[in-house]
Structures are given as C-alpha cells and as structure tokens.
Amino acid sequence: MSKDAFALDAYAAGAASALKAAWWTASGFLARMRVRAGEPDFKPATPPPNRRRLRQAWAEAFVKDLADVRAGLYPPASGMFRDGAEALKAVGDFLDDAVEVEARRRRKGGVEARKMALSAAYPIYYRQNFHYQSGGWFTPESARRYEAQVEALFSGAAGAMRRRGLSLLARRWRGLDQRALSVVDVACGAGAFLADLKRAFPRARVAGVDLSPTYTVQAARVSGAGVAQADATRMPFADGALDAVTSVYLFHELPPKIRPRVAAEMARIVRPGGVVVLADSVQTADEPELARLLEAFPAFFHEPYYDSYQATDLVALFEGAGLKLVETDQAFLTKAWMFEKPLPTRSQNSAS
C-alpha cells in the first residue's frame, strides 16, 4: 500500500470510528429511554464519576486504536453490518430485547437459562443469564445480538477497547513470518475479536474456542476462522502447541475457583517463548475516578463474579501458572496484559 493510500485508509478509519461512536451512543440512549431503568437497591459507596475523566477515557480508546491503525499494526475494524437495512434491523432487535432484559433484571431473573433443556449439560456457573441477556449463552438470537448489546453499553467503544489486546500481540509479532505463527482466542464469544485477529494476521493459523454451541457458530460466521466448542479448563490442544493465546472479557465471568484452572490451561497450551494476552475489565485501582461505574456494573447487570474479579490479583494469578508479565495497556474500561511463557533454562534442558 502506498503512503498516500495508507493515509487515506487511516482517515477513513477515523471517520468510521466517529460514525460508529455516534450510532451506538444514540442506540444506548434510546434503549435507556425505552426501558427507563432504575435500581432502587443500589447504594453506592463511591462518588459519581469524574465527567471530564469519563469523556477523556472514552475518547482515549478511539485515539489509541486509530494510532495503531496509522502505525500499520493492524487494519481498520470492519463494519458490523453489510448495509443500512441490516444495521437498522439489528438495532430494532436490540431495542425490543432491551425491554425483556429490563423486565428480567427487575425480577432478578439471572438464572432463567437453567430451565433450558440445552443448559443442563454445562457447568452450573455457566448456566446463567449474564447481563440479564435473553437466552443466556445458549440461543442463536443471543449470539447474534451480543455485539450490539456491548457496543451500545460502551457507546461504541467496545471494539476499540478490546483491541488493546490486539495491539500488544501485533507489536510482539511485528516483522515475524505469520505463516509460522498460531493463535487461539479462548472464549471467543460472538467472534468480533477473533475477526480482528484474522484480519491482523491473515497468514497465521487463527482459531477460536468457546463453550457455547450457538456462539461458536456465530463466531465462525463472523470471523471466517475455525472455531471449536470446548471448555476453557480442558482445551483440545497439545502442550506448547501455540505461539499465542488470547482471551477477552472472560475472567470477570469466571468463579474464583475456576480462574486459576483456566490460567493454567492457557499456560499449558502456549509454547515456551510464546505469549498469553488477556483483555478484561479495569479494576478500581486502574481507574479510581471511574470507580462508581465499576461498582454499578454488577448492580445493573447480572455479573455474579465481578466483585471477586475486582479483588483478584491477575498478575499473581498468571505468574502462579508459570507466566511472566511483559507489558500492559489500557483504554476506557478495559485493561490488557501480555504474559510470556519463559524459555527453559540450561539446567532444565539438561535435566530433561
């Protein structure tokens, strides 16, 4: 790509980001007006967010994302929809479902998914309506709707926040022959981040795993990558089989006793010298001026393990699995960590 063409591509990416932010901010506003959500039981212990810092942190996600596109780390994100008619239909579906979500929230219906016949085969912690979403993780409708829900929730910044993890990996892999590299996205969900990986590393071996049968189908459709249904505590890969493992927004939805098992499994399947890249919610120490938002999240959305996540030392968790922290990045309400699996020492090689 010529310098002029690349500059034009980056300019178009900035315009698309601005349009996306406006679209999803408006969608989120319409949803709130339609359901008129309230939470009488929520008694905050922290002050209201600093509005100036809130706007600054939100904008920072787009600024960092665009800077990485301009630096050639990865291409601009593709649009969620093929055309305007599809976009309007998706937003209409999201707004209609928001009424159901609010009704479920008011009646504390966080475990309605356990009544679904399909759910009985899955771990009990997984059989919940996280975010009070219709169908939990078990219906095609939930899988199709998920991306619209998170983008509306974060005023269009969800993709830009997630790509802090992509930024860390792209810097690590810059200049390497992609044909020799492999990466698996764990708990790939509806596939948006998996699609980012596929676009950023088109010659690498890119795949995803997710426990949901319907989300795996959606992720494969969205990303064009191979996606397997698997539990993150028991993944179908040999020891040291992968150059990188990624995961986005998984650990805040895991019970405390499951987190170390997943971290250990990620460490098992990545090769020595390879990396594990995690992106998840910031913790209060990362954004003290936005502590009210973090406090409110589990109150307004069904997030039964979020409070324990806030108290988890993630660096210690992954170091306990034998990994070493290399680098972090952060934007708005998401933080990314990159951990490396150390190469064997000479004494370890001799012993083997």
N, C-alpha and C positions, 0 to 999 in steps of 0.2 A: 504494500500500500504506500502511495506517495505521501510526502509530508503534508501537502495541501488536502489530500483525500482524508488523511488521518485526522487533521484539524477539523474538517467538516464533519467527520463521524463523531468526534468528541462534542462538537457544538450541538449536533442533533441529539446526542445522548443527554446533554444538559436540558435541552428543551423538552425532551420526553420525560425526564425526571420531574420537571416543574409541572407538566400537564398531569402526570400520574399523581403527584402530591395533591394537587387541587382536586382531582377526581375523587380520590379516596378520602380526603378530608371532608368533602361535601357528602359523600356516601355515609361516612360515620356520623356526621351531624344529622342527616336525615333519619338514620336508624335511632339515634338518641331521642330525637323529637317524636318519632313514631311510637316508641315504647315508653318514653318518659320514665326511665329507670330511676329507682331510688333504693337506698339501702339504710333503713332506719336502725338496723343493728350495728352499723359500722361506727365505732367510736375511735377516731384516730388519735394516736399518741404523738404524732409528728405534725409540724406546722404545714400549711399549704405550700405547694411547690413554688420555688422562685421562678416567676414567669419569664424573666429575662433569661435565666439559665435553661429553662424548658425550651424556649424558642431556639436558643443557641445550640443546645444538644441535638434537637431535632434536625436543624439545618446542617449540623456537622456530619450527619450520616450521609447526606447527599453530596456534600463538598468532598468528603474523603472518597466516596465511590467514584465521582467524576474524575478526581485526581488520578485514581488508579487506572481508569479507562484511558485518560490522556497519556499516562506513563506507559501504556501498552501492556499492562499486567493481565488484563482480561478485556473481552469485548463488552460493549453496552448490553444491558439486560434486554431480552426480547420482550415484546408485549405479551400480556396475559391472554389477550383475545385476538381473534383473527380479524374482526371488524366491529364497527359500532353497534350493530344489531346484537351481536353476541355479548358485548360489554353491557348493554342495557338490560339484556335478559338476565345476565349474571347478577347485576346489582338488584334487579327486581326480586330475584330469588333470595338474595341475601337479606333484603329488607323484609320480605314476607316471613322468612325464618327467624328474623330478629324478634318478632312478636312471640314465636314459640319459645325461643331461648329465654326471653324475659319472663314468660309465664313459668318456665321450668325453674328459673332462678328464684322466683318468689315462693315457689312451693318446695324449694331446696331439693330439687329433683336431680341430684348429681350422680345417682347410681341407677337410673332407669335403664341403662344399657344392659344391666344384668338380667333383665327379663327377656332379652332377645335370645332366641334359640342358639344362634351362632356364638354368642359370647361365652357359653359355659365351658368351652374348650380352652379358654385363655386364662392367664393369671388373674386372680381376683382384683389386684390393684389396677389392672388394665381395663377391667370391665366397668368403666365409669364414663359419665358424660363430662369429660374435661371441658372447661369453658362453658359448661351447660349446653354444649352443642347437640343438636338433634342427631340421634343415631350413634353417638359416641364415635369410636373408630371403626364402626362395623358396616356402614352403608355406603353405596356409591354416591349418594347425594351429599353425604358429609365430606367425602373425599373431593368432590367437585367444588364444594362451597368453601373449603378451608382457606384457600389463598385469599379469597375476597374478604373473609372474616378478619384475618390477621392484618391485611393491608388497611382495611377500614379502621381497625383498632389503633394502629400506629400511624394514621394519617399518611399512608403511602410510603412509609419509611421501612417497612418490614424487609423488603429485598435488599435495600442498601445496608441495613444493619447486619443481616445475615452474611453479606459479602465481606465483612471484616475478616471472617474466617478464610474466605477465598483469597483475600489479599495476602494473608500470612503464607498460605500454601503457594500462591503464584510467585511470591518473592523467593521462596525456598527453591522452587523448581525452575526459576528463570535461567534460560540458557542450556537446560538439560534436554536430551533427546526424549521427547514424550513417548516415543514408541517403546521405550524400555520401562515405562512407569505404569503403576497401577494404583488406583484409589477406590475405596468403597465408602459410601455415605451410609452411616448407621442410623436407623430410624428415619429414613428419607422422607417419610410422610407423603404429601401430595406431589413431591418431586421438583419443587421450584429450585432448591439449592442444587439438587442433582443435575438439573438442566444447566445451571450456572457452571458446574464442574465440566460438563460435557462440552459446552461452548468454549470454556477457557483452555481445555486440554483435549482437543478433538482427536489427537493421535494416541492418547493414553488409553489404557484399559480402565474404563469408568463403569462402576456398577453401584447398585443400592440394595439395602436390605431393610425390611420393615415387617413388623409383626402383623399388621392389618392386611387381610386378603384383598380388601377393596382399595386401600391406599396404594398397595403395590401395583395394581392395575393402572391407577391414575398416574402414579409416578413414572411408570414405563411409557405411558402415552405422552406425558408432558415432556419428558427428557429424551426419549429415544434410546435410553440406556437399558441394560439388562437389570432387572430387579427381582430379588428372591425374597420369599416370605420366610423370615427367621426371627427367633428371639435373640435380642442383643446379648444375652448371657451365654448363648450357645450358637455361635455363628459357623456356617459351613465353609471355613477356610482353614488351611493348614497353618501350623506355627510359622510365623515370619513370612507369610505368603505375599504381603502387600507393602508397597512403598509408602502409602499414606492411608490413614483412616480419618474420616471427618464425621462430625455429628453436630446437629443444630437443634437447640431448644429441646433436648431430650432430658438432661439431668434434673431439671426442676420438676419434671413429671414422674420421677422415679422415687419410690420409697427409700429411706436411708439405708436399709439393709441391702437393697439391690444395686445402689450406686457403685460400691466397691467391686461387685461382681462384673458389672459392665465395663468399668475402667480396666480391670484385669484382663477381660476378654479382648478389649481393644489392644492392649499392650501385647497380648499373646500373638495376635494375627499380623502385627506390623513387624517388619524386618529390623534387625539392628541397623542403626543409622537412619531408619525411617521415622516418620512423624505422625502424631495424633493431633488433630486440630479440632478444637471444641469451640462452639459459639453458643452462648446461653444468656439468660438474663443477668444484668448487672446486679451486684449486691449493694447493700446500703453504703458500705464503706467506699464503693466506687463512685457513687453519685449521692452524697449526703443531702444536697439541696433538692433532690427529687425523691426523698425518702417517702413522702406521702403517697406517691404513685405506686411505689413498691409495696407499701403497707396495704393500699386499697386493692391491689390486684387479686389476692385470694378472697377478698370480701365480695367483690363484684363478679368474679369468675370462679367456677369450681376448680380450685387448684389445691388439693388436699396436702401436697408435699412441698408447697412453695416456701412455707415458713422454715421448714427444716433445711431446705436448699439455701435459704438466706444465711443460715448459721453454719453451712458446710465450708470447710477449707478445701477448695478444689485443687489447689496446688499440692497440698499434702495428700489428698486422695489419689492423684495420679502419680505422685512420687512414691506412694506406697505400692503402686503397681509396677514400679521399676522404671518409670519415665522421668525425664528431666525437663523442667520448664526452659524454653528457649526465648519466647517472645510473646507479648500480648498486644492487643489493640482494642479499641473501644469506640462506640458511637451511639449516642442517644441511650437507649435502654438495653443495649447488647454489648457484651464483652467477649472477646475471642482470645483463646490461649493456644499456643503451639508447644507441644511436648515432643521431645526426641527420645527414641529408644537407644541407649548407649551401645556403642560397639563393644564386643568382648575385649577384655584386657588380655595381655600376653599370657598371664598366669592362667586365666580361664581357658584360653586356647590350648595351653599345654596340658591342662587337666583333662580336657575333652579328648 
